[in-house]
Amino acid sequence: MTLPAAQPSPTAEHTQDQPPKKEIARVPLATDVVARLKSASATRAQQKPAQPASRPNKFLPTERITFARQLDILRGWAAASGPLRKKVTNNEVAKIINMQPSTVSIANAFFSSVGLLTKSDGGYVPAEDLTAFLRAYDWNKDTAAQKLAPTLSRAWFYEAISCKLEFGPRTEADCLQDLADASHAGPDCRPNLRVLLDYLAAAGLIQRDGTMVKKGTTNASAVATPASSLADSISVPSKPETAPAATDVGKVMPSLFGTTEGQVQFNIAVKVNMGEFATWQADRIASFFGGIAQVLAANAKVEQSE
């Protein structure tokens, strides 16, 4: 039996009649080229190292320690130093406030830059305001930080915003911008700048009302007046000119009070506002009366020389 002849397959017939088609390479469109260039540029930009942020030209408070704990550190310096304000170290302060010495040291640069601490060999000496802050804390924790106003009122960050607050309240954002301009700080320092406002508010130099900031109730000019300025304002009166006596005059005797004949008259009248007097610290009051005592002693010498 014979088998039918095999029929040529369509594929074979196509291969014999027509040559195979060559594949044409796909030419990328212009839009594809642009997209690839943009992608490559973005990749290179991501690989470039980030530009370092500009460093402030002022020491700023750390944001790594809460503001409440920073106040604890300040009281710790005063407690460790004692009433004689001796030099103390980070380790001594750390033991009192239960904090690591390395954490205490983080705040030292800012504290010393504004005068709350004075660097000494192997330690720091706290300012007089810190001692007053420590004493006031035992009486009223809420207002004790106002004892820091004399020092903070002379700080650069209070001067940066105080003049503008004289003309009315300002937004917190505007105050932060003023502080940033004064310290050349970038946006990454915003938390640090906000701590500066915390210090001014605690000292009573500014008041916060929501997002607004206004002038505080603490009289910075009064509390910042040096104790010696009042004593210096009392001058010894010059020797009065007296006409030559025509008759015998009794021997001149030293007298600080009274107006008897033949004696130099000397009176003192001192008026101190009680509102201002209430803000004085103990050593300031002592200096005031010490100045008066020096004036009286000097006048007694003038009278004795007659």
Rosetta blueprint (number, residue, H / E / L):
1 M L
2 T L
3 L L
4 P L
5 A L
6 A L
7 Q L
8 P L
9 S L
10 P H
11 T H
12 A H
13 E H
14 H H
15 T H
16 Q H
17 D H
18 Q L
19 P L
20 P L
21 K L
22 K L
23 E L
24 I L
25 A L
26 R L
27 V L
28 P L
29 L L
30 A H
31 T H
32 D H
33 V H
34 V H
35 A H
36 R H
37 L H
38 K H
39 S H
40 A H
41 S H
42 A H
43 T H
44 R H
45 A H
46 Q H
47 Q H
48 K L
49 P L
50 A L
51 Q L
52 P L
53 A L
54 S L
55 R L
56 P L
57 N L
58 K L
59 F L
60 L L
61 P L
62 T L
63 E L
64 R L
65 I L
66 T L
67 F H
68 A H
69 R H
70 Q H
71 L H
72 D H
73 I H
74 L H
75 R H
76 G H
77 W H
78 A H
79 A H
80 A H
81 S H
82 G L
83 P L
84 L L
85 R L
86 K L
87 K L
88 V E
89 T L
90 N H
91 N H
92 E H
93 V H
94 A H
95 K H
96 I H
97 I H
98 N L
99 M L
100 Q L
101 P H
102 S H
103 T H
104 V H
105 S H
106 I H
107 A L
108 N H
109 A H
110 F H
111 F H
112 S H
113 S H
114 V L
115 G L
116 L L
117 L E
118 T E
119 K E
120 S E
121 D L
122 G L
123 G E
124 Y E
125 V E
126 P E
127 A L
128 E H
129 D H
130 L H
131 T H
132 A H
133 F H
134 L H
135 R H
136 A H
137 Y H
138 D L
139 W L
140 N L
141 K L
142 D L
143 T L
144 A H
145 A H
146 Q H
147 K H
148 L H
149 A H
150 P H
151 T H
152 L H
153 S L
154 R L
155 A L
156 W H
157 F H
158 Y H
159 E H
160 A H
161 I H
162 S H
163 C H
164 K H
165 L H
166 E L
167 F L
168 G L
169 P L
170 R E
171 T E
172 E H
173 A H
174 D H
175 C H
176 L H
177 Q H
178 D H
179 L H
180 A H
181 D H
182 A H
183 S H
184 H L
185 A L
186 G L
187 P H
188 D H
189 C H
190 R H
191 P H
192 N H
193 L H
194 R H
195 V H
196 L H
197 L H
198 D H
199 Y H
200 L H
201 A H
202 A H
203 A L
204 G L
205 L L
206 I E
207 Q E
208 R E
209 D E
210 G L
211 T L
212 M E
213 V E
214 K E
215 K E
216 G L
217 T L
218 T L
219 N L
220 A H
221 S H
222 A H
223 V H
224 A L
225 T L
226 P L
227 A L
228 S H
229 S H
230 L H
231 A H
232 D H
233 S L
234 I L
235 S L
236 V L
237 P L
238 S L
239 K L
240 P L
241 E L
242 T L
243 A L
244 P L
245 A L
246 A L
247 T L
248 D L
249 V L
250 G L
251 K L
252 V L
253 M L
254 P L
255 S L
256 L L
257 F L
258 G L
259 T L
260 T L
261 E L
262 G L
263 Q L
264 V L
265 Q L
266 F L
267 N L
268 I L
269 A L
270 V L
271 K L
272 V L
273 N L
274 M H
275 G H
276 E H
277 F H
278 A L
279 T L
280 W L
281 Q L
282 A H
283 D H
284 R H
285 I H
286 A H
287 S H
288 F H
289 F H
290 G H
291 G H
292 I H
293 A H
294 Q H
295 V H
296 L H
297 A H
298 A H
299 N H
300 A H
301 K H
302 V H
303 E H
304 Q H
305 S L
306 E L
